[in-house]
């Protein structure tokens, strides 16, 4: 996906980063999305962006808020890792 982040150049994010685990991406031209800017420019002059890092940051903020307020969170297990599971909030 080609993303305009308001810099001198645009950036690209793989479409798979916009999909929920096990689903196809739901993204259309003109959508507003949150991305993480990893670098201002790569060798091609494009911004290096990550939707996945933005989602992780958002999830950590949700978890921190829920913890501080002693609230439960609900998530979907989508993977297994050593010692636990990977959960999408």
Backbone as JSON Lines, residues from 0, in Angstrom:
{"i":0,"aa":"X","n":[0.85,-1.17,0.0],"ca":[0.0,0.0,0.0],"c":[0.89,1.23,0.0]}
{"i":1,"aa":"X","n":[0.59,2.19,-0.82],"ca":[1.32,3.45,-0.88],"c":[0.66,4.42,0.09]}
{"i":2,"aa":"X","n":[1.45,4.97,1.01],"ca":[0.92,5.8,2.08],"c":[1.51,7.2,2.0]}
{"i":3,"aa":"X","n":[0.66,8.23,2.06],"ca":[1.1,9.62,2.13],"c":[1.1,10.0,3.6]}
{"i":4,"aa":"X","n":[2.31,10.24,4.16],"ca":[2.41,10.57,5.58],"c":[2.74,12.04,5.8]}
{"i":5,"aa":"X","n":[2.6,12.84,4.76],"ca":[2.83,14.27,4.9],"c":[4.29,14.67,4.91]}
{"i":6,"aa":"X","n":[5.17,13.78,4.47],"ca":[6.59,14.1,4.37],"c":[6.9,14.51,2.93]}
{"i":7,"aa":"X","n":[8.19,14.7,2.63],"ca":[8.59,15.03,1.27],"c":[8.25,13.9,0.31]}
{"i":8,"aa":"X","n":[8.27,12.68,0.83],"ca":[8.02,11.51,-0.02],"c":[6.92,10.66,0.59]}
{"i":9,"aa":"X","n":[6.48,9.69,-0.18],"ca":[5.49,8.73,0.3],"c":[6.23,7.5,0.81]}
{"i":10,"aa":"X","n":[5.49,6.59,1.42],"ca":[6.08,5.35,1.9],"c":[5.21,4.17,1.53]}
{"i":11,"aa":"X","n":[5.79,2.99,1.61],"ca":[5.06,1.77,1.29],"c":[4.97,0.88,2.52]}
{"i":12,"aa":"X","n":[3.83,0.21,2.63],"ca":[3.6,-0.77,3.69],"c":[3.01,-2.0,3.02]}
{"i":13,"aa":"X","n":[3.55,-3.19,3.28],"ca":[2.96,-4.4,2.68],"c":[1.49,-4.54,3.07]}
{"i":14,"aa":"X","n":[0.65,-4.9,2.12],"ca":[-0.79,-5.04,2.37],"c":[-1.08,-6.02,3.51]}
{"i":15,"aa":"X","n":[-0.25,-7.05,3.65],"ca":[-0.49,-8.06,4.69],"c":[-0.48,-7.44,6.1]}
{"i":16,"aa":"X","n":[0.19,-6.29,6.27],"ca":[0.22,-5.64,7.58],"c":[-1.11,-4.99,7.94]}
{"i":17,"aa":"X","n":[-2.02,-4.88,6.97],"ca":[-3.33,-4.29,7.23],"c":[-4.41,-5.34,7.47]}
{"i":18,"aa":"X","n":[-4.04,-6.6,7.41],"ca":[-5.02,-7.68,7.57],"c":[-5.04,-8.17,9.02]}
{"i":19,"aa":"X","n":[-6.23,-8.49,9.5],"ca":[-6.35,-9.17,10.79],"c":[-5.82,-10.59,10.6]}
{"i":20,"aa":"X","n":[-5.32,-11.22,11.64],"ca":[-4.78,-12.57,11.51],"c":[-5.76,-13.52,10.81]}
{"i":21,"aa":"X","n":[-5.29,-14.15,9.74],"ca":[-6.1,-15.12,9.0],"c":[-7.13,-14.52,8.07]}
{"i":22,"aa":"X","n":[-7.08,-13.2,7.85],"ca":[-8.06,-12.54,6.98],"c":[-7.36,-11.71,5.91]}
{"i":23,"aa":"X","n":[-8.14,-11.29,4.91],"ca":[-7.62,-10.42,3.87],"c":[-7.68,-8.97,4.35]}
{"i":24,"aa":"X","n":[-6.77,-8.12,3.85],"ca":[-6.8,-6.72,4.27],"c":[-8.05,-6.0,3.78]}
{"i":25,"aa":"X","n":[-8.6,-5.16,4.64],"ca":[-9.76,-4.33,4.28],"c":[-9.27,-2.9,4.22]}
{"i":26,"aa":"X","n":[-8.84,-2.48,3.03],"ca":[-8.23,-1.18,2.85],"c":[-8.66,-0.63,1.51]}
{"i":27,"aa":"X","n":[-9.1,0.62,1.48],"ca":[-9.49,1.25,0.23],"c":[-8.8,2.59,0.09]}
{"i":28,"aa":"X","n":[-8.71,3.08,-1.14],"ca":[-8.09,4.37,-1.42],"c":[-8.79,5.45,-0.61]}
{"i":29,"aa":"X","n":[-8.0,6.29,0.04],"ca":[-8.56,7.38,0.84],"c":[-8.71,7.08,2.32]}
{"i":30,"aa":"X","n":[-8.53,5.8,2.72],"ca":[-8.62,5.45,4.14],"c":[-7.52,6.16,4.93]}
{"i":31,"aa":"X","n":[-7.82,6.52,6.16],"ca":[-6.83,7.06,7.08],"c":[-6.36,5.93,7.97]}
{"i":32,"aa":"X","n":[-5.04,5.73,8.04],"ca":[-4.47,4.63,8.83],"c":[-3.33,5.17,9.68]}
{"i":33,"aa":"X","n":[-3.04,4.48,10.77],"ca":[-1.9,4.83,11.6],"c":[-0.74,3.93,11.23]}
{"i":34,"aa":"X","n":[0.43,4.54,11.04],"ca":[1.65,3.8,10.74],"c":[2.77,4.34,11.62]}
{"i":35,"aa":"X","n":[3.81,3.55,11.76],"ca":[5.0,3.92,12.51],"c":[6.07,4.28,11.49]}
{"i":36,"aa":"X","n":[6.69,5.45,11.64],"ca":[7.76,5.87,10.73],"c":[9.07,5.33,11.28]}
{"i":37,"aa":"X","n":[9.64,4.34,10.58],"ca":[10.9,3.75,11.01],"c":[12.09,4.59,10.57]}
{"i":38,"aa":"X","n":[12.05,5.08,9.34],"ca":[13.09,5.95,8.79],"c":[12.44,6.94,7.85]}
{"i":39,"aa":"X","n":[13.01,8.14,7.77],"ca":[12.45,9.17,6.9],"c":[12.62,8.81,5.43]}
{"i":40,"aa":"X","n":[13.75,8.17,5.07],"ca":[13.99,7.8,3.67],"c":[14.83,6.55,3.59]}
{"i":41,"aa":"X","n":[14.53,5.72,2.58],"ca":[15.38,4.58,2.27],"c":[16.2,4.92,1.03]}
{"i":42,"aa":"X","n":[16.88,3.94,0.45],"ca":[17.73,4.2,-0.72],"c":[16.92,4.65,-1.94]}
{"i":43,"aa":"X","n":[15.61,4.38,-1.95],"ca":[14.75,4.79,-3.06],"c":[14.08,6.14,-2.8]}
{"i":44,"aa":"X","n":[14.39,6.75,-1.66],"ca":[13.8,8.04,-1.33],"c":[12.41,7.96,-0.72]}
{"i":45,"aa":"X","n":[11.98,6.76,-0.33],"ca":[10.67,6.57,0.28],"c":[10.8,6.46,1.79]}
{"i":46,"aa":"X","n":[9.77,6.91,2.5],"ca":[9.73,6.73,3.95],"c":[9.56,5.24,4.25]}
{"i":47,"aa":"X","n":[10.23,4.77,5.29],"ca":[10.11,3.37,5.71],"c":[9.06,3.32,6.81]}
{"i":48,"aa":"X","n":[7.93,2.67,6.53],"ca":[6.77,2.67,7.41],"c":[6.41,1.27,7.87]}
{"i":49,"aa":"X","n":[5.73,1.17,9.0],"ca":[5.26,-0.12,9.5],"c":[3.9,0.04,10.16]}
{"i":50,"aa":"X","n":[2.91,-0.65,9.64],"ca":[1.59,-0.69,10.27],"c":[1.64,-1.61,11.49]}
{"i":51,"aa":"X","n":[2.42,-2.69,11.37],"ca":[2.52,-3.67,12.45],"c":[3.07,-3.03,13.73]}
{"i":52,"aa":"X","n":[4.1,-2.21,13.61],"ca":[4.66,-1.55,14.79],"c":[3.67,-0.56,15.39]}
{"i":53,"aa":"X","n":[2.91,0.11,14.55],"ca":[1.88,1.04,15.04],"c":[0.81,0.27,15.81]}
{"i":54,"aa":"X","n":[0.41,-0.91,15.29],"ca":[-0.6,-1.73,15.98],"c":[-0.07,-2.22,17.33]}
{"i":55,"aa":"X","n":[1.21,-2.63,17.38],"ca":[1.8,-3.09,18.63],"c":[1.83,-1.97,19.67]}
{"i":56,"aa":"X","n":[2.22,-0.78,19.22],"ca":[2.26,0.38,20.12],"c":[0.87,0.67,20.69]}
{"i":57,"aa":"X","n":[-0.13,0.63,19.82],"ca":[-1.52,0.86,20.24],"c":[-1.97,-0.2,21.24]}
{"i":58,"aa":"X","n":[-1.62,-1.46,20.98],"ca":[-2.01,-2.55,21.88],"c":[-1.36,-2.38,23.25]}
{"i":59,"aa":"X","n":[-0.08,-2.01,23.29],"ca":[0.59,-1.8,24.57],"c":[-0.06,-0.67,25.34]}
{"i":60,"aa":"X","n":[-0.46,0.4,24.65],"ca":[-1.14,1.51,25.32],"c":[-2.47,1.06,25.9]}
{"i":61,"aa":"X","n":[-3.21,0.23,25.14],"ca":[-4.49,-0.3,25.63],"c":[-4.26,-1.17,26.87]}
{"i":62,"aa":"X","n":[-3.23,-2.02,26.82],"ca":[-2.94,-2.89,27.96],"c":[-2.53,-2.09,29.19]}
{"i":63,"aa":"X","n":[-1.71,-1.08,28.99],"ca":[-1.27,-0.25,30.12],"c":[-2.46,0.47,30.76]}
{"i":64,"aa":"X","n":[-3.33,1.02,29.94],"ca":[-4.52,1.71,30.46],"c":[-5.42,0.73,31.21]}
{"i":65,"aa":"X","n":[-5.65,-0.44,30.63],"ca":[-6.5,-1.45,31.28],"c":[-5.89,-1.89,32.61]}
{"i":66,"aa":"X","n":[-4.58,-2.09,32.63],"ca":[-3.9,-2.49,33.87],"c":[-4.06,-1.41,34.94]}
{"i":67,"aa":"X","n":[-3.81,-0.16,34.57],"ca":[-3.9,0.95,35.54],"c":[-5.32,1.13,36.06]}
{"i":68,"aa":"X","n":[-6.32,0.76,35.26],"ca":[-7.72,0.9,35.66],"c":[-8.31,-0.42,36.16]}
{"i":69,"aa":"X","n":[-7.47,-1.45,36.29],"ca":[-7.89,-2.79,36.73],"c":[-9.04,-3.33,35.89]}
{"i":70,"aa":"X","n":[-8.96,-3.11,34.57],"ca":[-9.99,-3.61,33.65],"c":[-9.49,-4.85,32.92]}
{"i":71,"aa":"X","n":[-10.42,-5.69,32.51],"ca":[-10.11,-6.86,31.68],"c":[-10.0,-6.42,30.23]}
{"i":72,"aa":"X","n":[-9.25,-7.2,29.47],"ca":[-9.18,-6.98,28.02],"c":[-9.62,-8.25,27.32]}
{"i":73,"aa":"X","n":[-10.11,-8.11,26.11],"ca":[-10.54,-9.25,25.31],"c":[-9.69,-9.28,24.05]}
{"i":74,"aa":"X","n":[-9.23,-10.47,23.69],"ca":[-8.41,-10.62,22.5],"c":[-8.68,-11.94,21.81]}
{"i":75,"aa":"X","n":[-8.08,-12.09,20.64],"ca":[-8.21,-13.31,19.84],"c":[-6.84,-13.97,19.72]}
{"i":76,"aa":"X","n":[-6.74,-15.23,20.12],"ca":[-5.49,-15.97,19.98],"c":[-5.3,-16.31,18.52]}
{"i":77,"aa":"X","n":[-4.13,-15.95,17.96],"ca":[-3.89,-16.28,16.56],"c":[-2.56,-16.99,16.33]}
{"i":78,"aa":"X","n":[-1.85,-17.28,17.39],"ca":[-0.59,-18.01,17.22],"c":[-0.08,-18.53,18.54]}
{"i":79,"aa":"X","n":[0.82,-19.5,18.43],"ca":[1.43,-20.08,19.62],"c":[2.92,-19.8,19.56]}
{"i":80,"aa":"X","n":[3.47,-19.37,20.69],"ca":[4.9,-19.12,20.79],"c":[5.43,-19.87,22.0]}
{"i":81,"aa":"X","n":[6.74,-19.97,22.1],"ca":[7.33,-20.67,23.22],"c":[6.86,-20.03,24.53]}
{"i":82,"aa":"X","n":[6.17,-20.79,25.33],"ca":[5.72,-20.31,26.62],"c":[4.4,-19.56,26.62]}
{"i":83,"aa":"X","n":[3.67,-19.54,25.49],"ca":[2.4,-18.83,25.5],"c":[1.75,-18.72,24.14]}
{"i":84,"aa":"X","n":[0.97,-17.66,23.98],"ca":[0.21,-17.43,22.75],"c":[0.4,-16.0,22.27]}
{"i":85,"aa":"X","n":[0.14,-15.79,21.0],"ca":[0.11,-14.45,20.42],"c":[-1.35,-14.05,20.33]}
{"i":86,"aa":"X","n":[-1.69,-12.88,20.87],"ca":[-3.08,-12.45,20.96],"c":[-3.25,-11.1,20.26]}
{"i":87,"aa":"X","n":[-4.32,-10.99,19.49],"ca":[-4.68,-9.74,18.83],"c":[-5.75,-9.07,19.67]}
{"i":88,"aa":"X","n":[-5.5,-7.83,20.11],"ca":[-6.48,-7.1,20.93],"c":[-7.47,-6.39,20.06]}
